[in-house]
Amino acid sequence: MNKQYDCNIILDLLPLSIENMVTEETQKVIDQHLLACESCRQIYEDMTRELDITSTKKKRKKKKRHKYKRKSLIKKCILGYLLLLVLMVAFCIIDVCFFL
């Protein structure tokens, strides 16, 4: 096989390799090729770097969403307690007015 043919096959397999969806034998072939081929190794590093950046952004977004949900829940609880307090005061006032 020629080098370009090998590179094309490896480049097709890289996404599967990154997701751990290849057999051990295939992974060994990919690893050996990456050791010998600088251009494929650079592409592999770029792919994994992009995945790291994407997963980091997703984690940050998830934390922000969780923080927002928690603040929203706290606000709803406070409003609920205030409403309950207002209703209790209103019923007390109405009760006092009827007995006077």
N, C-alpha and C positions, 0 to 999 in steps of 0.2 A: 504494500500500500504506500501511496505517496503521503507526504507530510500534510498537504492541504486537505486531503481526504480524511486523514486522522483528526485534524483540527475541526473539521466540520462535524464529524460524529461526536467528538468530545463537547463541542459547543452546544450541540443539541441535547446532550445528556446533563450538562451543568445544572440547569434548573431542577431537574429530578434529583441530582446528587445533593444539591443544597437543601432540598426538602427531605432528604434521607429516604428516597423512594427508589433506590437502585439496589441490586444485590451486592453482596460483599465482593464478589469477583469483579463486577462492573466498577465498583468504587475503587478497587485496587488499580484497574486499568486507567481510570481517570486520574488517580493520584500520581501514577507513574508518568502519565503524559504531562501533567501540570509541573512536575519536577523538571521535565526536559524542555518544555515549551514556554518561553517567557510571555509571549502574546496571549496565550490561553490562560496562563496564570494571572496576568493583569486583568483580563476580562472577568475571571472568577472572583478576584479580590474586589473589583468594582461592583459585581452583582451582590456579594455578601455585604459590602459596605452600604449599598442602597437598602438592603433588607434591614440592616441594623438601624439606619436612619428612620425608615418607615415604622418599624416596631417601636422605636423611641417616641416618635410623634404620636402614635396610637396610645401609648401608655400615658403620655402627658394629657392627651385629650380625655382619656378615660378618668384620670384623676380630677381634671377640671369639672367634668360632668358629674362625678360623684360628689365633689365639693358643692356644686350648685344644687344638686338634689338635697343634700343635707341642710343647706341654708334654707332652701324652700320649705322643707319639712319643719324646721324650727320655727320659721315665720308662721306657718299654718297652725302649729300647736299654740303659739302665743296668741294668735288671733282667736283661736277656738276658746282658750281660757278667758280671754277678755270678753268675748261674747257671752260665755257662761256667767261671768261675774256681773255683766250688765243685766242679763236676764234675772239673776237672783236678786239684785238690788231693785229692779222694777217690780218683781213679785212681792218683795218685802214692802215697798211703798204702797202698792195696791192693797195688800193685806192690811196694813195699818189704816189706810183710808176707809176701808169698809167697816172696821171695828170701831171707829171713832164716832 
